[in-house]
Amino acid sequence: LGGNSTMAVTDAKPLNPFNRHSLQIKVNGAFTLENAGYWGMNFVQGETYNVRFAAQAADGFSDKVTVKLLSSTGAELASADASEIQDHWRYHTLELAPTASDPKGTLQISSGGHGTLRLDMVSNCHAVGLILSGFHAKRLVFQEMSSTADSTGMALYL
């Protein structure tokens, strides 16, 4: 997670009545979340990936959220920002096109500032594909988040 920020799965302020859990990050400086799936995520140069997530700000959080596709060595393959994180749940979709291929890539989400940020329904998939895998928040461990299917996509359902 990094810095002095903390995180927890919470049922406070749910996205909807059917999806009552989200990841709550008490932001106190820069933080980074990463998901490499079980065997890495297969990023292909020339393909477009849609990263979609629901976000909600509270307690003065106003920073942008940056999403990156990283190579297995940590090199940045693609990056995009979601701004205007609001005090109500809102979906954000970012298109990322990697500059190189890597079959063992990582999805990274980062931000900074201060306040509370809630995330839910994080997914990464080919722009023309479907969400290929998912897992429940109670199985969530940062830096070791994992998907449950092949390495071409992932989804995080909190």
Backbone as CSV, one residue per row, in Angstrom:
resi,resn,N_x,N_y,N_z,CA_x,CA_y,CA_z,C_x,C_y,C_z
1,LEU,0.847,-1.191,0.000,0.000,0.000,0.000,0.881,1.239,0.000
2,GLY,1.820,1.318,0.869,2.761,2.444,0.854,2.321,3.612,1.697
3,GLY,3.288,4.431,2.080,3.011,5.637,2.857,2.334,5.319,4.164
4,ASN,1.533,6.244,4.627,0.776,6.062,5.865,-0.674,5.735,5.596
5,SER,-1.002,5.381,4.355,-2.377,5.032,4.001,-2.702,3.643,4.529
6,THR,-3.980,3.426,4.815,-4.450,2.123,5.279,-5.640,1.704,4.428
7,MET,-5.923,0.421,4.435,-7.044,-0.083,3.647,-7.784,-1.156,4.411
8,ALA,-9.050,-1.329,4.011,-9.885,-2.374,4.592,-11.063,-2.616,3.663
9,VAL,-11.563,-3.831,3.673,-12.816,-4.117,2.987,-13.923,-3.661,3.924
10,THR,-14.869,-2.888,3.389,-15.912,-2.304,4.233,-17.286,-2.501,3.612
11,ASP,-18.303,-2.438,4.463,-19.676,-2.445,3.961,-20.330,-1.071,4.162
12,ALA,-19.519,-0.073,4.547,-20.019,1.305,4.675,-20.195,1.896,3.279
13,LYS,-21.263,2.611,3.054,-21.514,3.299,1.777,-21.388,2.352,0.575
14,PRO,-22.181,1.271,0.517,-22.036,0.313,-0.584,-22.404,0.912,-1.946
15,LEU,-21.828,0.316,-2.980,-22.125,0.703,-4.354,-23.605,0.515,-4.655
16,ASN,-24.162,-0.601,-4.205,-25.597,-0.883,-4.370,-25.988,-1.947,-3.355
17,PRO,-27.280,-2.235,-3.212,-27.718,-3.203,-2.195,-27.249,-4.633,-2.462
18,PHE,-26.886,-4.933,-3.689,-26.479,-6.285,-4.042,-24.970,-6.485,-3.944
19,ASN,-24.234,-5.414,-3.972,-22.771,-5.465,-3.878,-22.368,-4.591,-2.702
20,ARG,-22.412,-5.176,-1.524,-22.308,-4.398,-0.294,-20.890,-4.159,0.201
21,HIS,-19.874,-4.716,-0.444,-18.496,-4.549,0.020,-17.688,-3.733,-0.975
22,SER,-16.807,-2.916,-0.466,-15.876,-2.168,-1.315,-14.545,-2.069,-0.583
23,LEU,-13.528,-1.654,-1.314,-12.235,-1.422,-0.715,-12.180,0.027,-0.272
24,GLN,-11.948,0.260,0.998,-11.853,1.613,1.538,-10.401,1.911,1.870
25,ILE,-9.884,2.977,1.262,-8.498,3.379,1.490,-8.519,4.707,2.232
26,LYS,-7.969,4.721,3.411,-7.778,5.961,4.161,-6.456,6.538,3.667
27,VAL,-6.563,7.518,2.789,-5.401,8.038,2.073,-4.684,9.074,2.937
28,ASN,-3.396,8.838,3.136,-2.546,9.775,3.860,-1.190,9.782,3.154
29,GLY,-1.175,10.363,1.961,0.026,10.346,1.128,-0.130,9.360,-0.014
30,ALA,0.935,9.202,-0.769,0.906,8.339,-1.944,0.691,6.875,-1.557
31,PHE,-0.089,6.150,-2.393,-0.264,4.713,-2.211,-0.307,4.042,-3.575
32,THR,-0.018,2.748,-3.580,-0.037,1.947,-4.796,-0.647,0.589,-4.492
33,LEU,-1.554,0.141,-5.351,-2.152,-1.184,-5.283,-1.758,-1.913,-6.559
34,GLU,-1.437,-3.190,-6.466,-1.051,-3.946,-7.652,-1.746,-5.298,-7.684
35,ASN,-2.000,-5.768,-8.920,-2.577,-7.089,-9.143,-1.867,-7.708,-10.338
36,ALA,-1.187,-8.814,-10.087,-0.495,-9.523,-11.158,-1.245,-10.779,-11.576
37,GLY,-2.432,-11.011,-11.005,-3.132,-12.253,-11.313,-2.356,-13.438,-10.763
38,TYR,-2.771,-14.639,-11.125,-2.035,-15.827,-10.677,-0.696,-15.959,-11.388
39,TRP,-0.688,-15.757,-12.698,0.509,-15.998,-13.495,0.927,-14.770,-14.277
40,GLY,0.444,-13.618,-13.915,0.697,-12.402,-14.672,-0.423,-12.145,-15.657
41,MET,-0.542,-10.917,-16.084,-1.561,-10.536,-17.066,-0.898,-10.390,-18.427
42,ASN,-1.504,-10.975,-19.419,-0.935,-10.973,-20.762,-1.315,-9.688,-21.490
43,PHE,-0.367,-8.758,-21.583,-0.580,-7.511,-22.313,0.082,-7.636,-23.673
44,VAL,-0.642,-7.255,-24.726,-0.163,-7.383,-26.094,-0.076,-6.007,-26.731
45,GLN,1.103,-5.664,-27.228,1.289,-4.392,-27.924,0.327,-4.329,-29.106
46,GLY,-0.307,-3.176,-29.281,-1.271,-3.001,-30.362,-2.707,-3.289,-29.956
47,GLU,-2.905,-3.959,-28.832,-4.248,-4.212,-28.308,-4.645,-3.060,-27.389
48,THR,-5.937,-2.888,-27.185,-6.448,-1.890,-26.251,-7.140,-2.609,-25.110
49,TYR,-6.885,-2.145,-23.893,-7.480,-2.721,-22.694,-8.323,-1.667,-22.009
50,ASN,-9.511,-2.052,-21.589,-10.386,-1.163,-20.840,-10.286,-1.519,-19.364
51,VAL,-9.879,-0.547,-18.567,-9.894,-0.706,-17.119,-11.081,0.099,-16.628
52,ARG,-11.986,-0.574,-15.940,-13.212,0.077,-15.464,-13.317,-0.159,-13.967
53,PHE,-13.729,0.878,-13.253,-13.906,0.743,-11.809,-14.905,1.784,-11.322
54,ALA,-15.523,1.484,-10.196,-16.380,2.438,-9.509,-15.558,3.060,-8.383
55,ALA,-15.705,4.374,-8.209,-14.944,5.075,-7.170,-15.843,6.085,-6.468
56,GLN,-15.527,6.323,-5.215,-16.247,7.309,-4.408,-15.240,7.980,-3.480
57,ALA,-15.300,9.301,-3.396,-14.423,10.072,-2.515,-15.179,10.493,-1.257
58,ALA,-14.453,10.631,-0.169,-15.024,11.131,1.090,-13.907,11.785,1.890
59,ASP,-14.289,12.530,2.880,-13.343,13.132,3.836,-12.281,13.990,3.155
60,GLY,-12.650,14.652,2.052,-11.750,15.584,1.392,-10.834,14.999,0.332
61,PHE,-10.990,13.722,-0.010,-10.147,13.158,-1.058,-10.469,13.832,-2.390
62,SER,-9.445,14.322,-3.096,-9.686,15.019,-4.364,-8.623,14.741,-5.423
63,ASP,-7.713,13.824,-5.162,-6.662,13.525,-6.135,-7.190,12.671,-7.283
64,LYS,-6.427,12.641,-8.372,-6.727,11.747,-9.477,-6.304,10.334,-9.092
65,VAL,-6.860,9.349,-9.787,-6.467,7.954,-9.628,-5.763,7.558,-10.923
66,THR,-4.546,7.044,-10.795,-3.758,6.649,-11.952,-3.766,5.132,-12.082
67,VAL,-4.031,4.663,-13.300,-4.007,3.232,-13.593,-2.889,2.989,-14.599
68,LYS,-2.056,1.977,-14.314,-0.949,1.641,-15.207,-0.944,0.150,-15.511
69,LEU,-0.497,-0.167,-16.706,-0.150,-1.532,-17.063,1.371,-1.594,-16.996
70,LEU,1.893,-2.534,-16.217,3.332,-2.654,-16.017,3.837,-3.974,-16.585
71,SER,5.080,-3.966,-17.035,5.726,-5.199,-17.476,6.145,-6.006,-16.249
72,SER,6.622,-7.215,-16.486,7.073,-8.065,-15.383,8.302,-7.488,-14.680
73,THR,8.997,-6.566,-15.336,10.149,-5.912,-14.710,9.783,-4.581,-14.053
74,GLY,8.494,-4.190,-14.152,8.036,-2.940,-13.546,8.043,-1.757,-14.487
75,ALA,8.422,-1.965,-15.744,8.400,-0.866,-16.713,6.960,-0.503,-17.071
76,GLU,6.703,0.773,-17.222,5.358,1.237,-17.575,5.078,0.968,-19.047
77,LEU,3.988,0.227,-19.314,3.571,-0.070,-20.682,2.454,0.852,-21.137
78,ALA,1.637,1.329,-20.205,0.535,2.240,-20.513,0.077,2.890,-19.218
79,SER,-0.514,4.081,-19.332,-0.972,4.813,-18.148,-2.140,5.714,-18.528
80,ALA,-3.078,5.876,-17.607,-4.196,6.800,-17.785,-4.671,7.245,-16.409
81,ASP,-5.287,8.431,-16.369,-5.770,9.000,-15.109,-7.282,9.132,-15.118
82,ALA,-7.871,8.904,-13.966,-9.281,9.197,-13.729,-9.322,10.359,-12.753
83,SER,-9.937,11.440,-13.177,-10.064,12.598,-12.288,-11.534,12.770,-11.939
84,GLU,-11.800,13.779,-11.181,-13.181,14.068,-10.768,-13.809,12.910,-10.005
85,ILE,-13.045,12.349,-9.080,-13.608,11.350,-8.175,-14.537,12.112,-7.238
86,GLN,-15.787,11.731,-7.197,-16.809,12.518,-6.506,-17.276,11.858,-5.226
87,ASP,-18.137,12.560,-4.492,-18.615,12.051,-3.210,-19.760,11.053,-3.357
88,HIS,-20.088,10.690,-4.582,-21.045,9.623,-4.839,-20.386,8.619,-5.789
89,TRP,-20.876,7.393,-5.784,-20.292,6.360,-6.634,-20.425,6.745,-8.098
90,ARG,-19.331,6.552,-8.825,-19.330,6.840,-10.267,-18.352,5.872,-10.941
91,TYR,-18.779,5.341,-12.092,-17.900,4.454,-12.855,-16.934,5.267,-13.699
92,HIS,-15.710,4.772,-13.828,-14.673,5.378,-14.660,-14.153,4.283,-15.585
93,THR,-13.998,4.596,-16.871,-13.438,3.659,-17.837,-12.238,4.314,-18.495
94,LEU,-11.108,3.631,-18.455,-9.872,4.131,-19.036,-9.397,3.161,-20.104
95,GLU,-9.012,3.685,-21.263,-8.449,2.862,-22.322,-6.933,2.926,-22.251
96,LEU,-6.302,1.763,-22.210,-4.847,1.700,-22.152,-4.338,0.808,-23.281
97,ALA,-3.329,1.289,-24.000,-2.709,0.542,-25.098,-1.232,0.356,-24.775
98,PRO,-0.810,-0.858,-24.425,0.582,-1.074,-24.046,1.548,-0.821,-25.202
99,THR,2.709,-0.273,-24.864,3.743,0.040,-25.851,4.621,-1.166,-26.156
100,ALA,4.457,-2.249,-25.402,5.191,-3.491,-25.618,4.335,-4.638,-25.096
101,SER,4.666,-5.842,-25.491,3.950,-7.029,-25.014,4.667,-7.626,-23.809
102,ASP,3.891,-8.212,-22.911,4.455,-8.933,-21.769,3.398,-9.911,-21.262
103,PRO,3.692,-11.205,-21.248,2.712,-12.188,-20.782,2.577,-12.253,-19.270
104,LYS,3.397,-11.522,-18.540,3.370,-11.567,-17.077,3.282,-10.169,-16.485
105,GLY,2.392,-9.345,-17.060,2.252,-7.970,-16.622,1.458,-7.830,-15.338
106,THR,1.368,-6.592,-14.882,0.697,-6.245,-13.632,-0.180,-5.022,-13.849
107,LEU,-1.342,-5.011,-13.209,-2.218,-3.841,-13.176,-1.902,-3.072,-11.902
108,GLN,-1.695,-1.768,-12.024,-1.361,-0.938,-10.869,-2.354,0.220,-10.771
109,ILE,-2.824,0.490,-9.571,-3.689,1.633,-9.277,-2.990,2.442,-8.201
110,SER,-2.869,3.758,-8.416,-2.197,4.596,-7.425,-2.864,5.959,-7.324
111,SER,-2.581,6.617,-6.227,-3.076,7.974,-6.008,-2.311,8.550,-4.830
112,GLY,-2.795,9.662,-4.329,-2.156,10.309,-3.192,-3.125,11.282,-2.554
113,GLY,-2.582,12.196,-1.797,-3.413,13.179,-1.121,-3.862,12.703,0.238
114,HIS,-5.056,13.153,0.609,-5.607,12.825,1.924,-7.110,12.663,1.798
115,GLY,-7.673,11.856,2.675,-9.110,11.613,2.679,-9.404,10.134,2.539
116,THR,-10.600,9.815,2.072,-11.029,8.428,1.916,-11.400,8.182,0.465
117,LEU,-10.913,7.098,-0.072,-11.245,6.657,-1.421,-11.802,5.254,-1.325
118,ARG,-12.970,5.038,-1.940,-13.553,3.698,-2.004,-13.523,3.239,-3.457
119,LEU,-13.123,1.983,-3.670,-13.073,1.386,-5.004,-13.897,0.115,-5.020
120,ASP,-14.520,-0.152,-6.164,-15.315,-1.359,-6.326,-15.383,-1.708,-7.804
121,MET,-15.669,-2.938,-8.106,-15.909,-3.421,-9.471,-14.766,-3.079,-10.420
122,VAL,-13.533,-3.330,-9.992,-12.371,-3.067,-10.836,-12.246,-4.203,-11.852
123,SER,-12.148,-3.857,-13.127,-11.961,-4.883,-14.156,-10.983,-4.400,-15.208
124,ASN,-10.289,-5.346,-15.804,-9.352,-5.071,-16.893,-9.609,-6.111,-17.963
125,CYS,-9.952,-5.676,-19.164,-10.214,-6.636,-20.228,-9.906,-6.012,-21.574
126,HIS,-9.749,-6.875,-22.570,-9.569,-6.374,-23.930,-10.763,-5.506,-24.286
127,ALA,-10.532,-4.470,-25.053,-11.605,-3.554,-25.430,-12.715,-4.268,-26.182
128,VAL,-12.401,-5.353,-26.855,-13.417,-6.087,-27.610,-13.836,-7.367,-26.905
129,GLY,-13.285,-7.627,-25.728,-13.552,-8.884,-25.040,-14.520,-8.738,-23.892
130,LEU,-14.622,-9.761,-23.122,-15.466,-9.801,-21.942,-14.585,-9.852,-20.713
131,ILE,-15.165,-9.576,-19.557,-14.436,-9.780,-18.309,-14.230,-11.286,-18.178
132,LEU,-12.980,-11.701,-18.050,-12.667,-13.114,-18.117,-12.558,-13.801,-16.770
133,SER,-12.388,-13.065,-15.718,-12.219,-13.725,-14.435,-12.641,-12.791,-13.318
134,GLY,-12.853,-13.340,-12.134,-13.251,-12.504,-11.010,-12.983,-13.182,-9.689
135,PHE,-13.057,-12.424,-8.632,-12.923,-12.982,-7.310,-13.603,-12.067,-6.308
136,HIS,-13.867,-12.581,-5.145,-14.606,-11.847,-4.124,-13.644,-11.141,-3.183
137,ALA,-14.060,-10.018,-2.658,-13.193,-9.164,-1.848,-12.646,-9.857,-0.604
138,LYS,-13.362,-10.780,-0.043,-12.868,-11.428,1.164,-11.591,-12.206,0.888
139,ARG,-11.282,-12.453,-0.380,-10.053,-13.137,-0.753,-8.970,-12.151,-1.177
140,LEU,-9.226,-10.865,-1.016,-8.343,-9.824,-1.506,-7.138,-9.638,-0.585
141,VAL,-5.953,-9.650,-1.163,-4.728,-9.338,-0.441,-3.911,-8.433,-1.344
142,PHE,-3.606,-7.232,-0.915,-2.852,-6.307,-1.755,-1.456,-6.832,-2.006
143,GLN,-0.923,-6.438,-3.150,0.342,-6.890,-3.681,0.271,-8.349,-4.080
144,GLU,-0.788,-9.060,-3.746,-0.922,-10.454,-4.122,-2.353,-10.730,-4.583
145,MET,-3.069,-9.692,-5.054,-4.415,-9.926,-5.552,-4.315,-10.901,-6.709
146,SER,-5.303,-11.763,-6.861,-5.196,-12.755,-7.922,-6.520,-12.937,-8.639
147,SER,-6.422,-13.263,-9.914,-7.607,-13.561,-10.698,-7.769,-15.073,-10.764
148,THR,-8.905,-15.542,-11.260,-9.209,-16.965,-11.169,-9.311,-17.661,-12.510
149,ALA,-8.958,-17.015,-13.605,-8.995,-17.688,-14.897,-7.646,-17.531,-15.574
150,ASP,-7.643,-17.416,-16.891,-6.360,-17.265,-17.566,-5.843,-15.849,-17.377
151,SER,-4.682,-15.571,-17.934,-4.001,-14.315,-17.643,-4.353,-13.198,-18.612
152,THR,-5.406,-13.323,-19.387,-5.732,-12.284,-20.350,-6.669,-11.220,-19.796
153,GLY,-7.152,-11.380,-18.607,-8.019,-10.366,-18.021,-8.248,-10.653,-16.558
154,MET,-8.778,-9.667,-15.843,-9.098,-9.880,-14.450,-10.235,-8.960,-14.074
155,ALA,-10.915,-9.328,-13.026,-11.941,-8.463,-12.486,-11.905,-8.564,-10.979
156,LEU,-12.120,-7.467,-10.306,-12.131,-7.422,-8.852,-13.506,-6.972,-8.442
157,TYR,-14.289,-7.897,-7.898,-15.626,-7.573,-7.445,-15.611,-7.515,-5.937
158,LEU,-15.761,-6.327,-5.392,-15.764,-6.163,-3.946,-17.180,-6.127,-3.526
